[in-house]
Amino acid sequence: MNYSFLPEQASGPSAIMTKGLVRRFGDKAAVDGVDLDIRRGEIYGFLGPNGAGKSTTVRVLCTLLTPTSGQAFVAGHDVAREPEQVRLRIGVALQEAALDAKQTGLQLLRLQGRLYGLSRPEIAARLEALSQLIDIGDAIGKPIETYSGGMKRRLDLAAALVHSPEVLFLDEPTTGLDPVSRARMWEEVRRLNSELGMTIFLTTQYLEEADELAGRVGIIDHGRIVAEGTPAELKRRVGNDVIVARLARRDDAALEVVRDLPGVRGAEFHGDELLVSADDGAATIGPVAVALATVSQVRTLTLRTPTLDDVFLELTGNRMESDRSPQPRADARELTEVMK
């Protein structure tokens, strides 16, 4: 099928737009008909298992690969017909930082500014603005080969921001960073988006990162987008919140007092635990606690909510990594069976 966009559509409110995007390697379609419409000023999380087409999609959008068919516009310009115009308007920090180990950090950033046509005063102003993000002290004047992995990641991001791009592509930006550096990176991503209105296309292996930062998330599998929406919308697809109550004794009267509460979808004993399925667990847990106290002593009450990992498992059959200690929760599929 042949798709085409009018020029005014390409330069409208969409920062990234693709229609029927295909990228083949021989007989294999690594990207197979991807449609995206990412609005200006969005943080968009892009998730997928290894080999799903995630990296290939990003490389096409960054003009590192040409589409086999379909169309893609970034910052209002066709990635195939106007790659130079796209490159002037994007910043890219890929997973493998492309840094010259023999240069100093300062030399790298100044060179990046010159390549984008910035004057010396403009480069100095941009480096001053980026100083907090770089945050590597005197090491900025030392060879990059002496940097730690985290320092290299921060320097690579700074290099992607020297020319104040309209659209920023971040490929797993916090991989290898310690918790403090990761938190600082999250803060900077939020600042770039909120204060500067920068559109950010974020790929990550950390689902909590997408949950924390992205306004919308797209999940790609076998070259196709299999789900898209806000993190909250996606999590609702795999199940409701579940309130887990451990009572002093099993009492069927507990089922009766909670089943008719507003927002409760169902209740059932599972072993020595009472599982209460709710539309909004945070709003329902209080009334559930009060109701249960009228019939039995409540020893513990825990709220378990679906996670993006549950969504990812449901859609792709794979789990992704977590950057936090495991939190108490029940598997979404298991809960579905229990609450039937």
C-alpha positions as a Markdown table, in Angstrom:
| # | Residue | x | y | z |
|---|---|---|---|---|
| 1 | Met | 0.0 | 0.0 | 0.0 |
| 2 | Asn | 1.3 | 3.4 | -0.9 |
| 3 | Tyr | 1.0 | 6.1 | 1.8 |
| 4 | Ser | 1.7 | 9.8 | 1.4 |
| 5 | Phe | 1.5 | 12.8 | 3.7 |
| 6 | Leu | 0.8 | 16.4 | 2.7 |
| 7 | Pro | 3.7 | 18.7 | 3.7 |
| 8 | Glu | 1.5 | 20.6 | 6.1 |
| 9 | Gln | 0.6 | 17.3 | 7.8 |
| 10 | Ala | 4.3 | 16.5 | 8.3 |
| 11 | Ser | 5.1 | 19.9 | 9.8 |
| 12 | Gly | 2.0 | 19.9 | 12.1 |
| 13 | Pro | 1.7 | 19.0 | 15.8 |
| 14 | Ser | 3.4 | 15.6 | 15.3 |
| 15 | Ala | 7.1 | 15.4 | 16.2 |
| 16 | Ile | 7.4 | 11.9 | 14.8 |
| 17 | Met | 5.0 | 10.4 | 12.4 |
| 18 | Thr | 5.3 | 7.0 | 10.5 |
| 19 | Lys | 2.8 | 5.2 | 8.3 |
| 20 | Gly | 3.3 | 1.7 | 7.1 |
| 21 | Leu | 7.0 | 1.9 | 8.0 |
| 22 | Val | 8.9 | -1.2 | 6.8 |
| 23 | Arg | 12.6 | -2.1 | 7.0 |
| 24 | Arg | 13.7 | -5.4 | 5.6 |
| 25 | Phe | 17.0 | -7.2 | 5.8 |
| 26 | Gly | 16.8 | -9.6 | 2.9 |
| 27 | Asp | 13.6 | -11.6 | 3.4 |
| 28 | Lys | 13.2 | -10.6 | 7.0 |
| 29 | Ala | 11.1 | -7.7 | 8.0 |
| 30 | Ala | 12.7 | -6.3 | 11.1 |
| 31 | Val | 10.1 | -3.5 | 11.1 |
| 32 | Asp | 6.8 | -4.5 | 9.6 |
| 33 | Gly | 4.2 | -1.8 | 9.0 |
| 34 | Val | 4.8 | 0.4 | 12.1 |
| 35 | Asp | 2.4 | 3.4 | 12.5 |
| 36 | Leu | 3.4 | 6.1 | 15.0 |
| 37 | Asp | 2.1 | 9.5 | 15.8 |
| 38 | Ile | 4.1 | 11.2 | 18.6 |
| 39 | Arg | 3.0 | 14.7 | 19.5 |
| 40 | Arg | 5.4 | 17.6 | 20.0 |
| 41 | Gly | 6.4 | 17.8 | 23.7 |
| 42 | Glu | 5.7 | 14.2 | 24.5 |
| 43 | Ile | 7.9 | 11.7 | 26.3 |
| 44 | Tyr | 7.3 | 8.5 | 24.5 |
| 45 | Gly | 8.5 | 5.2 | 25.8 |
| 46 | Phe | 9.4 | 2.5 | 23.3 |
| 47 | Leu | 9.6 | -1.1 | 24.6 |
| 48 | Gly | 10.2 | -4.4 | 23.0 |
| 49 | Pro | 12.1 | -7.7 | 23.6 |
| 50 | Asn | 15.4 | -8.4 | 21.9 |
| 51 | Gly | 15.0 | -8.8 | 18.2 |
| 52 | Ala | 11.5 | -7.2 | 18.1 |
| 53 | Gly | 12.5 | -4.3 | 15.8 |
| 54 | Lys | 13.0 | -1.6 | 18.5 |
| 55 | Ser | 16.5 | -0.6 | 17.6 |
| 56 | Thr | 15.9 | -0.8 | 13.8 |
| 57 | Thr | 12.9 | 1.5 | 14.2 |
| 58 | Val | 15.1 | 4.0 | 16.1 |
| 59 | Arg | 17.9 | 3.8 | 13.5 |
| 60 | Val | 15.4 | 4.5 | 10.7 |
| 61 | Leu | 14.0 | 7.5 | 12.6 |
| 62 | Cys | 17.6 | 8.8 | 13.2 |
| 63 | Thr | 18.4 | 8.5 | 9.5 |
| 64 | Leu | 21.0 | 5.8 | 10.1 |
| 65 | Leu | 18.9 | 3.3 | 8.0 |
| 66 | Thr | 16.6 | 4.1 | 5.1 |
| 67 | Pro | 13.1 | 2.7 | 5.1 |
| 68 | Thr | 12.3 | -0.2 | 2.7 |
| 69 | Ser | 8.8 | 1.2 | 2.3 |
| 70 | Gly | 6.3 | 3.4 | 4.0 |
| 71 | Gln | 7.1 | 6.9 | 5.3 |
| 72 | Ala | 8.6 | 8.5 | 8.4 |
| 73 | Phe | 8.7 | 12.2 | 9.3 |
| 74 | Val | 10.8 | 13.6 | 12.2 |
| 75 | Ala | 10.5 | 17.2 | 13.2 |
| 76 | Gly | 8.5 | 17.8 | 10.1 |
| 77 | His | 11.0 | 16.3 | 7.6 |
| 78 | Asp | 11.1 | 13.1 | 5.6 |
| 79 | Val | 13.8 | 10.8 | 7.0 |
| 80 | Ala | 14.5 | 9.3 | 3.5 |
| 81 | Arg | 14.2 | 12.5 | 1.4 |
| 82 | Glu | 15.6 | 15.1 | 3.8 |
| 83 | Pro | 18.0 | 13.3 | 6.2 |
| 84 | Glu | 20.2 | 16.4 | 6.6 |
| 85 | Gln | 17.2 | 18.5 | 7.8 |
| 86 | Val | 16.3 | 15.7 | 10.2 |
| 87 | Arg | 19.8 | 15.5 | 11.6 |
| 88 | Leu | 20.0 | 19.2 | 12.3 |
| 89 | Arg | 16.9 | 18.9 | 14.5 |
| 90 | Ile | 17.5 | 15.8 | 16.5 |
| 91 | Gly | 19.8 | 14.7 | 19.3 |
| 92 | Val | 20.8 | 11.1 | 19.6 |
| 93 | Ala | 22.3 | 9.2 | 22.5 |
| 94 | Leu | 22.5 | 5.6 | 21.5 |
| 95 | Gln | 23.3 | 2.7 | 23.8 |
| 96 | Glu | 26.8 | 2.4 | 22.5 |
| 97 | Ala | 28.3 | 5.9 | 23.2 |
| 98 | Ala | 30.2 | 7.1 | 20.1 |
| 99 | Leu | 33.1 | 8.8 | 21.9 |
| 100 | Asp | 36.7 | 9.4 | 20.9 |
| 101 | Ala | 38.6 | 8.0 | 23.8 |
| 102 | Lys | 41.6 | 10.2 | 23.1 |
| 103 | Gln | 39.7 | 13.5 | 23.3 |
| 104 | Thr | 38.9 | 15.2 | 26.5 |
| 105 | Gly | 35.2 | 15.8 | 27.4 |
| 106 | Leu | 35.6 | 19.5 | 26.7 |
| 107 | Gln | 37.1 | 18.9 | 23.3 |
| 108 | Leu | 34.3 | 16.5 | 22.3 |
| 109 | Leu | 31.6 | 19.0 | 23.3 |
| 110 | Arg | 33.3 | 21.9 | 21.6 |
| 111 | Leu | 33.7 | 19.9 | 18.4 |
| 112 | Gln | 30.0 | 18.8 | 18.5 |
| 113 | Gly | 29.0 | 22.5 | 18.7 |
| 114 | Arg | 31.2 | 23.5 | 15.8 |
| 115 | Leu | 29.8 | 20.6 | 13.7 |
| 116 | Tyr | 26.3 | 22.1 | 14.2 |
| 117 | Gly | 27.5 | 25.6 | 13.2 |
| 118 | Leu | 27.5 | 27.2 | 16.7 |
| 119 | Ser | 29.8 | 30.1 | 17.4 |
| 120 | Arg | 32.3 | 30.1 | 20.2 |
| 121 | Pro | 30.1 | 32.2 | 22.5 |
| 122 | Glu | 27.1 | 30.0 | 21.7 |
| 123 | Ile | 29.1 | 26.9 | 22.5 |
| 124 | Ala | 30.3 | 28.4 | 25.8 |
| 125 | Ala | 26.8 | 29.3 | 26.8 |
| 126 | Arg | 25.5 | 25.8 | 26.0 |
| 127 | Leu | 28.3 | 24.1 | 28.0 |
| 128 | Glu | 27.5 | 26.3 | 30.9 |
| 129 | Ala | 23.8 | 25.3 | 30.6 |
| 130 | Leu | 24.8 | 21.6 | 30.4 |
| 131 | Ser | 27.4 | 21.7 | 33.3 |
| 132 | Gln | 25.0 | 20.3 | 35.9 |
| 133 | Leu | 24.1 | 17.4 | 33.6 |
| 134 | Ile | 27.7 | 16.6 | 32.8 |
| 135 | Asp | 28.7 | 16.9 | 36.5 |
| 136 | Ile | 32.1 | 15.3 | 36.2 |
| 137 | Gly | 34.2 | 18.0 | 37.7 |
| 138 | Asp | 37.8 | 18.4 | 36.6 |
| 139 | Ala | 37.5 | 15.2 | 34.5 |
| 140 | Ile | 35.9 | 17.3 | 31.8 |
| 141 | Gly | 39.5 | 18.3 | 30.8 |
| 142 | Lys | 40.8 | 14.7 | 30.9 |
| 143 | Pro | 40.8 | 12.0 | 28.2 |
| 144 | Ile | 37.5 | 10.2 | 27.8 |
| 145 | Glu | 39.4 | 6.9 | 28.1 |
| 146 | Thr | 39.8 | 7.6 | 31.8 |
| 147 | Tyr | 36.0 | 8.0 | 32.4 |
| 148 | Ser | 33.7 | 5.6 | 34.1 |
| 149 | Gly | 30.7 | 4.1 | 32.3 |
| 150 | Gly | 28.4 | 6.5 | 34.0 |
| 151 | Met | 30.5 | 9.5 | 33.1 |
| 152 | Lys | 30.6 | 8.5 | 29.5 |
| 153 | Arg | 26.8 | 8.1 | 29.5 |
| 154 | Arg | 26.3 | 11.7 | 30.9 |
| 155 | Leu | 28.9 | 13.1 | 28.4 |
| 156 | Asp | 27.2 | 11.4 | 25.5 |
| 157 | Leu | 23.8 | 12.9 | 26.5 |
| 158 | Ala | 25.4 | 16.3 | 26.8 |
| 159 | Ala | 26.8 | 16.0 | 23.3 |
| 160 | Ala | 23.4 | 15.1 | 22.0 |
| 161 | Leu | 22.0 | 18.3 | 23.6 |
| 162 | Val | 24.7 | 20.9 | 22.6 |
| 163 | His | 22.6 | 22.2 | 19.6 |
| 164 | Ser | 19.3 | 22.3 | 21.5 |
| 165 | Pro | 17.5 | 19.7 | 19.4 |
| 166 | Glu | 13.7 | 19.6 | 18.8 |
| 167 | Val | 13.6 | 15.8 | 19.2 |
| 168 | Leu | 15.8 | 13.8 | 21.5 |
| 169 | Phe | 16.3 | 10.0 | 21.0 |
| 170 | Leu | 17.5 | 8.2 | 24.1 |
| 171 | Asp | 18.4 | 4.6 | 23.8 |
| 172 | Glu | 18.6 | 3.0 | 27.3 |
| 173 | Pro | 20.1 | 6.2 | 28.8 |
| 174 | Thr | 20.5 | 4.9 | 32.3 |
| 175 | Thr | 22.0 | 1.4 | 31.6 |
| 176 | Gly | 25.0 | 1.0 | 33.9 |
| 177 | Leu | 24.4 | 4.0 | 36.0 |
| 178 | Asp | 24.3 | 3.9 | 39.8 |
| 179 | Pro | 21.0 | 4.8 | 41.5 |
| 180 | Val | 22.1 | 8.4 | 42.2 |
| 181 | Ser | 23.2 | 9.0 | 38.6 |
| 182 | Arg | 20.0 | 7.4 | 37.4 |
| 183 | Ala | 17.8 | 9.6 | 39.5 |
| 184 | Arg | 19.8 | 12.7 | 38.2 |
| 185 | Met | 19.3 | 11.5 | 34.6 |
| 186 | Trp | 15.5 | 11.1 | 35.2 |
| 187 | Glu | 15.3 | 14.6 | 36.6 |
| 188 | Glu | 17.2 | 16.0 | 33.6 |
| 189 | Val | 14.9 | 14.2 | 31.2 |
| 190 | Arg | 11.8 | 15.6 | 32.9 |
| 191 | Arg | 13.4 | 19.1 | 32.9 |
| 192 | Leu | 14.2 | 19.0 | 29.2 |
| 193 | Asn | 10.6 | 18.0 | 28.5 |
| 194 | Ser | 8.8 | 20.3 | 30.9 |
| 195 | Glu | 10.9 | 23.5 | 30.7 |
| 196 | Leu | 12.1 | 23.3 | 27.0 |
| 197 | Gly | 9.2 | 21.4 | 25.5 |
| 198 | Met | 11.6 | 18.9 | 24.0 |
| 199 | Thr | 10.1 | 15.7 | 22.5 |
| 200 | Ile | 11.8 | 12.7 | 23.9 |
| 201 | Phe | 11.7 | 9.2 | 22.3 |
| 202 | Leu | 12.9 | 6.8 | 25.0 |
| 203 | Thr | 13.8 | 3.2 | 24.7 |
| 204 | Thr | 14.6 | 1.4 | 27.9 |
| 205 | Gln | 15.0 | -2.0 | 29.5 |
| 206 | Tyr | 13.7 | -0.7 | 32.8 |
| 207 | Leu | 9.9 | -0.8 | 32.9 |
| 208 | Glu | 9.8 | 1.4 | 36.0 |
| 209 | Glu | 11.7 | 4.0 | 34.0 |
| 210 | Ala | 9.1 | 4.0 | 31.2 |
| 211 | Asp | 6.4 | 4.1 | 33.9 |
| 212 | Glu | 8.0 | 7.1 | 35.7 |
| 213 | Leu | 8.9 | 9.2 | 32.6 |
| 214 | Ala | 6.7 | 8.3 | 29.6 |
| 215 | Gly | 3.3 | 9.9 | 29.0 |
| 216 | Arg | 2.6 | 7.2 | 26.4 |
| 217 | Val | 4.2 | 3.8 | 25.8 |
| 218 | Gly | 4.4 | 1.7 | 22.6 |
| 219 | Ile | 5.3 | -2.0 | 22.7 |
| 220 | Ile | 6.8 | -3.6 | 19.6 |
| 221 | Asp | 7.0 | -7.3 | 18.9 |
| 222 | His | 8.0 | -9.1 | 15.7 |
| 223 | Gly | 8.3 | -5.7 | 14.0 |
| 224 | Arg | 4.7 | -4.6 | 14.8 |
| 225 | Ile | 3.2 | -2.3 | 17.4 |
| 226 | Val | 1.2 | -4.7 | 19.6 |
| 227 | Ala | 0.0 | -2.1 | 22.2 |
| 228 | Glu | 0.1 | 1.6 | 22.8 |
| 229 | Gly | -1.3 | 3.9 | 25.5 |
| 230 | Thr | -0.5 | 5.6 | 28.8 |
| 231 | Pro | 1.1 | 3.3 | 31.3 |
| 232 | Ala | -2.1 | 3.3 | 33.4 |
| 233 | Glu | -4.2 | 2.3 | 30.3 |
| 234 | Leu | -1.9 | -0.5 | 29.4 |
| 235 | Lys | -1.8 | -1.9 | 33.0 |
| 236 | Arg | -5.6 | -1.9 | 33.1 |
| 237 | Arg | -5.6 | -4.2 | 30.1 |
| 238 | Val | -4.2 | -7.1 | 32.0 |
| 239 | Gly | -6.2 | -6.9 | 35.2 |
| 240 | Asn | -7.7 | -4.9 | 38.0 |
| 241 | Asp | -6.0 | -3.9 | 41.2 |
| 242 | Val | -6.2 | -6.6 | 43.9 |
| 243 | Ile | -6.5 | -6.0 | 47.6 |
| 244 | Val | -5.1 | -9.0 | 49.6 |
| 245 | Ala | -6.5 | -9.4 | 53.1 |
| 246 | Arg | -5.2 | -11.9 | 55.6 |
| 247 | Leu | -7.8 | -12.4 | 58.3 |
| 248 | Ala | -7.7 | -13.9 | 61.8 |
| 249 | Arg | -10.0 | -16.6 | 60.5 |
| 250 | Arg | -11.6 | -17.5 | 57.2 |
| 251 | Asp | -15.2 | -16.3 | 57.3 |
| 252 | Asp | -17.6 | -16.3 | 54.4 |
| 253 | Ala | -19.3 | -13.3 | 55.9 |
| 254 | Ala | -16.2 | -11.3 | 54.8 |
| 255 | Leu | -17.1 | -12.1 | 51.2 |
| 256 | Glu | -20.6 | -10.7 | 51.6 |
| 257 | Val | -19.5 | -7.4 | 53.2 |
| 258 | Val | -17.0 | -6.5 | 50.5 |
| 259 | Arg | -18.7 | -7.7 | 47.4 |
| 260 | Asp | -21.3 | -4.9 | 47.3 |
| 261 | Leu | -18.8 | -2.1 | 48.0 |
| 262 | Pro | -18.5 | 0.6 | 45.2 |
| 263 | Gly | -15.5 | -0.2 | 42.9 |
| 264 | Val | -15.3 | -3.9 | 43.9 |
| 265 | Arg | -15.3 | -6.3 | 41.0 |
| 266 | Gly | -15.2 | -9.5 | 42.9 |
| 267 | Ala | -13.9 | -11.3 | 46.0 |
| 268 | Glu | -12.7 | -14.8 | 46.6 |
| 269 | Phe | -10.7 | -16.7 | 49.2 |
| 270 | His | -7.5 | -18.2 | 47.9 |
| 271 | Gly | -5.9 | -20.3 | 50.5 |
| 272 | Asp | -5.9 | -18.3 | 53.7 |
| 273 | Glu | -6.0 | -15.0 | 51.8 |
| 274 | Leu | -9.1 | -13.0 | 50.7 |
| 275 | Leu | -8.5 | -11.5 | 47.3 |
| 276 | Val | -10.6 | -8.5 | 46.4 |
| 277 | Ser | -10.6 | -7.3 | 42.8 |
| 278 | Ala | -11.1 | -3.5 | 42.4 |
| 279 | Asp | -11.2 | -0.9 | 39.7 |
| 280 | Asp | -9.2 | 1.5 | 41.8 |
| 281 | Gly | -7.4 | -0.2 | 44.6 |
| 282 | Ala | -6.1 | 2.9 | 46.2 |
| 283 | Ala | -9.6 | 4.4 | 46.6 |
| 284 | Thr | -11.2 | 1.1 | 47.6 |
| 285 | Ile | -8.7 | -0.3 | 50.2 |
| 286 | Gly | -10.0 | 2.0 | 53.0 |
| 287 | Pro | -13.7 | 1.0 | 52.6 |
| 288 | Val | -12.6 | -2.7 | 52.4 |
| 289 | Ala | -10.6 | -2.4 | 55.6 |
| 290 | Val | -13.6 | -0.9 | 57.4 |
| 291 | Ala | -16.0 | -3.5 | 56.1 |
| 292 | Leu | -13.8 | -6.4 | 57.0 |
| 293 | Ala | -13.2 | -5.1 | 60.5 |
| 294 | Thr | -17.0 | -5.6 | 61.2 |
| 295 | Val | -16.7 | -9.4 | 60.7 |
| 296 | Ser | -13.1 | -10.4 | 61.5 |
| 297 | Gln | -9.8 | -9.2 | 62.7 |
| 298 | Val | -7.7 | -8.0 | 59.8 |
| 299 | Arg | -4.0 | -9.0 | 60.3 |
| 300 | Thr | -2.6 | -7.6 | 57.0 |
| 301 | Leu | -3.9 | -5.7 | 54.1 |
| 302 | Thr | -1.9 | -5.3 | 50.9 |
| 303 | Leu | -2.6 | -3.6 | 47.6 |
| 304 | Arg | -1.2 | -5.2 | 44.5 |
| 305 | Thr | -1.5 | -3.4 | 41.2 |
| 306 | Pro | -0.6 | -4.6 | 37.7 |
| 307 | Thr | 2.8 | -3.5 | 36.4 |
| 308 | Leu | 4.2 | -2.8 | 32.9 |
| 309 | Asp | 6.0 | -6.1 | 33.4 |
| 310 | Asp | 2.6 | -7.8 | 33.5 |
| 311 | Val | 1.6 | -6.0 | 30.3 |
| 312 | Phe | 4.9 | -6.9 | 28.6 |
| 313 | Leu | 4.6 | -10.6 | 29.6 |
| 314 | Glu | 0.9 | -10.8 | 28.5 |
| 315 | Leu | 1.7 | -9.3 | 25.1 |
| 316 | Thr | 5.1 | -10.7 | 24.2 |
| 317 | Gly | 5.6 | -13.7 | 26.5 |
| 318 | Asn | 8.8 | -12.2 | 27.8 |
| 319 | Arg | 9.6 | -10.4 | 31.1 |
| 320 | Met | 11.9 | -7.3 | 31.1 |
| 321 | Glu | 14.3 | -6.2 | 33.7 |
| 322 | Ser | 13.4 | -4.2 | 36.8 |
| 323 | Asp | 15.5 | -1.6 | 38.3 |
| 324 | Arg | 14.0 | -1.9 | 41.7 |
| 325 | Ser | 13.7 | -4.6 | 44.4 |
| 326 | Pro | 10.7 | -6.9 | 43.7 |
| 327 | Gln | 7.5 | -5.5 | 45.2 |
| 328 | Pro | 4.7 | -7.7 | 46.6 |
| 329 | Arg | 2.3 | -8.5 | 43.8 |
| 330 | Ala | 0.4 | -11.4 | 42.2 |
| 331 | Asp | 0.9 | -12.5 | 38.7 |
| 332 | Ala | -1.8 | -11.0 | 36.4 |
| 333 | Arg | -2.7 | -14.3 | 34.8 |
| 334 | Glu | -2.9 | -16.1 | 38.1 |
| 335 | Leu | -5.2 | -13.4 | 39.5 |
| 336 | Thr | -7.5 | -13.7 | 36.4 |
| 337 | Glu | -8.0 | -17.4 | 37.1 |
| 338 | Val | -8.5 | -16.8 | 40.9 |
| 339 | Met | -11.2 | -14.1 | 40.4 |
| 340 | Lys | -13.2 | -16.0 | 37.8 |
